[in-house]
Amino acid sequence: MTFRLLLTLSLAVALTSFAQQTPQQLAEAELPSLLTIYKDIHTHPELSTQEQRTSALLAKELKAIGCEVTENVGKYEKPDQKCFGVVGVMKNGDGPVVLVRTDLDALPVKEETGLPYASTVVTKNERGDEVHVMHACGHDAHVSMIIGVARSLAKLKNQWHGTLVFVGQPAEELGTGARAMLRDGLYTRWPKPNYALGFHDKADMEIGHIGVTEGYTYANVDSVDVTVHGIGGHGAYSYRTKDPVVLAAEMINQWQTIASRENNPIDPIVITVGSIHGGTKHNIIPDEVKMQLTVRTYKADVRERVLAAIERIAKGCATAAGLPSDKMPTVNVLRELFTPATYNNPELTKRLVPVWKKTLGDQNVEMVDPTMGGEDFSEFSLLPEHSIPAVDFHVGAVDPAKIAESKKPGASPLPSLHSSKFAPVPEPTIRTGIVAMTAAVLDLMKK
């Protein structure tokens, strides 16, 4: 046997072995460096609209594996505000276009995890207030996952064809980042996807598991500002006033009847007053009270009906209290902050669940209930038409022993997302996210 023939056979064997690498093997190989990246991002979190360092890190990693990368993608409504969106394109012949998305931003939370790589970052928010910053929602894990997915798929090009569009999206916590990237031509400057995929760690699911919901998985999110006007005065002579504090309390109670008396119970809604401010002193009845509401729904018609009912009840309470027409409450729905519901395409979900069960094991794939949380990944499926089939799945992030402990009588609940004490178990969370997403992409783009 000649040397050339031996060399050819050796190369063939090596290439065959390389081609047969599984998503699990590739994820395992990348984990050491990805854990370093994860801890670096966790230690250096950045608030929404300030993700300059994180986006640059993602762009660098995507360029290193051969993606065509564009930085600073996105246009906010404020024309002078810079957007740190990242788009990385990996082409591999003709075929479907699949978008894979991660979010980038952190939260104004002071970290209390006690981790050796915990954040100590303090910065200024958009209002100029000094705030602590923490990755309390796991976006640091998501960035690490998408880098692992990109690396894996770059090594598996013999198993898929088409175009991958990796999206690093800023300002998810504000619900404005996806819209900003679409406004800047995400679906015109780059190939419009046939499918859109996203993932998010889950603070009550065990490591090694993923969860998915068919249909609605996250809710519409509306932010509503309400100003209750009154006629202030001395607390001792309340009969000479129209007390906006009492009136605000009446409104809060009456708003809860929207869910219990005006809505079909199979259409979930949540109305939460997250902020209420009024008055300056014990014995002064103020002229006004300000409230901030978050309103959660799924269906478009339910949403509009609930928002209308909030205003109707507010004005009805004011009228019943005897306030004149010029003292009616002001109800302002912040349309620019609206985040539409995330809808997992049923057909696409049914296609991917068997893929995940085969890859991860039946017992590690859970069909989970929808939540009333919000997620602007929904924008990438072009709501409300759902014209682009999309799926956003959960990745378990919690030690099963801690889940079991939390279920014992009298035990403390698990830290939730946005908690100062939340931290995913990094290695298995990142590994599972990479494997699940890589398997999904390979199925959608298989040769």
PEDAZI-V542175 format. One record per backbone hydrogen bond with DSSP energy under -0.5 kcal/mol. CO is the residue of the C=O (numbers start at 1). NH is the residue of the N-H. If there is no record, write none. Layout:
CO_NH / CO_NH
This chain:
2_6 / 3_7 / 4_8 / 5_9 / 6_10 / 7_11 / 8_12 / 9_13 / 10_14 / 11_15 / 12_16 / 13_17 / 14_18 / 15_19 / 16_20 / 18_21 / 22_26 / 23_27 / 24_28 / 25_29 / 26_30 / 27_31 / 30_34 / 31_35 / 32_36 / 33_37 / 34_38 / 35_39 / 36_40 / 37_41 / 38_42 / 39_43 / 40_44 / 42_45 / 43_120 / 46_106 / 47_50 / 50_52 / 51_55 / 52_56 / 53_57 / 54_58 / 55_59 / 56_60 / 57_61 / 58_62 / 59_63 / 60_64 / 61_65 / 62_65 / 62_67 / 63_66 / 67_69 / 68_89 / 70_87 / 73_85 / 77_79 / 78_81 / 80_82 / 81_76 / 85_73 / 86_168 / 87_70 / 88_166 / 89_68 / 89_91 / 90_164 / 92_162 / 93_92 / 96_98 / 96_163 / 97_194 / 97_195 / 98_165 / 99_197 / 100_167 / 101_199 / 102_169 / 106_48 / 107_109 / 107_134 / 109_111 / 115_118 / 121_133 / 123_131 / 125_128 / 129_125 / 131_123 / 134_107 / 134_136 / 136_418 / 138_141 / 138_142 / 139_143 / 140_144 / 141_145 / 142_146 / 143_147 / 144_148 / 145_149 / 146_150 / 147_151 / 148_152 / 149_153 / 150_154 / 151_155 / 152_155 / 153_156 / 156_159 / 157_160 / 159_447 / 162_92 / 163_98 / 164_90 / 164_166 / 165_100 / 165_167 / 166_88 / 166_168 / 167_102 / 167_169 / 168_86 / 169_104 / 171_175 / 171_176 / 171_177 / 172_175 / 176_180 / 177_181 / 178_182 / 179_183 / 180_75 / 180_184 / 181_186 / 182_185 / 185_188 / 185_189 / 185_190 / 194_389 / 195_99 / 196_391 / 197_101 / 198_393 / 200_395 / 202_205 / 202_397 / 205_397 / 205_398 / 206_209 / 209_396 / 210_366 / 211_394 / 212_368 / 213_215 / 215_344 / 217_371 / 218_342 / 220_297 / 221_339 / 222_295 / 223_334 / 224_293 / 225_332 / 226_228 / 226_291 / 227_229 / 227_330 / 228_289 / 231_242 / 233_285 / 234_237 / 235_238 / 237_240 / 238_241 / 242_231 / 242_244 / 243_247 / 244_248 / 245_249 / 246_250 / 247_251 / 248_252 / 249_253 / 250_254 / 251_255 / 252_256 / 253_256 / 254_257 / 255_258 / 255_259 / 256_260 / 257_261 / 257_262 / 258_262 / 264_267 / 266_268 / 270_296 / 272_274 / 272_294 / 275_292 / 277_290 / 281_284 / 283_235 / 284_286 / 285_233 / 286_244 / 287_230 / 289_228 / 290_277 / 291_226 / 292_274 / 292_275 / 293_224 / 294_272 / 295_222 / 296_270 / 297_220 / 299_303 / 300_304 / 301_305 / 302_306 / 303_307 / 304_308 / 305_309 / 306_310 / 307_311 / 308_312 / 309_313 / 310_314 / 311_315 / 312_316 / 313_317 / 314_318 / 315_319 / 316_320 / 317_321 / 318_323 / 319_322 / 324_327 / 325_328 / 329_331 / 330_227 / 330_332 / 331_333 / 332_225 / 332_334 / 333_335 / 334_337 / 335_338 / 338_340 / 339_221 / 341_343 / 342_217 / 342_218 / 342_344 / 343_345 / 344_215 / 345_349 / 346_350 / 347_351 / 348_352 / 349_353 / 350_354 / 351_355 / 352_356 / 353_357 / 354_358 / 355_359 / 356_360 / 356_361 / 357_361 / 361_364 / 362_365 / 364_210 / 364_366 / 366_212 / 366_368 / 373_219 / 375_378 / 376_379 / 377_380 / 378_381 / 378_383 / 379_382 / 381_387 / 381_388 / 382_385 / 382_386 / 382_387 / 387_389 / 389_196 / 390_345 / 391_198 / 393_200 / 394_211 / 395_202 / 396_208 / 397_425 / 398_207 / 399_402 / 399_403 / 400_404 / 401_405 / 402_406 / 403_407 / 404_407 / 405_408 / 408_411 / 416_419 / 419_422 / 420_112 / 424_426 / 425_429 / 426_430 / 427_431 / 428_432 / 429_433 / 430_434 / 431_435 / 432_436 / 433_437 / 434_438 / 435_439 / 436_440 / 437_441 / 438_442 / 439_443 / 440_444 / 441_445 / 443_446 / 445_161
